[in-house]
Amino acid sequence: MSAQPDSPHGPLIPMPDLTPDALRAAVARITPSRIPALTQHLFEATTNAQQTQSLAPLRAFIHSWAVFIAIERHPERAARLRELERIVDTAEEDPTTAIDEIQQIRKTAEAEAGL
């Protein structure tokens, strides 16, 4: 991963590989305060995968954090998502447009992550 964004409005980092170690490294670079949440989620996913003998919890972990990184590596996109979530949470106005835009941001992030 390059430390420099590829343009003033480009991503802070390239999209990492979809492995726990690569996702952890990306989170450490762009939102280090979220490392405890990632670690806890990975622990829970691993435990659930062992208990259920299924890879689904690990796949959900990868999906969740890949989308998070795909959003957060673009500061303007991340800020817009937080604003839209605030609109929905406060219910100060009709949230329909905000919800549609949130879905579009997440869809774009999923595509960037290759999901």
Secondary structure, DSSP 8 states (H G I E B T S, - for coil): --SS-SSTTS-SS----SSHHHHHHHHHHH-GGGHHHHHHHHHHHHHHHHHHT-SHHHHHHHHHHHHHHHHHTSHHHHHHHHHHHHHHHHTSS--HHHHHHHHHHHHHHHHHHT-
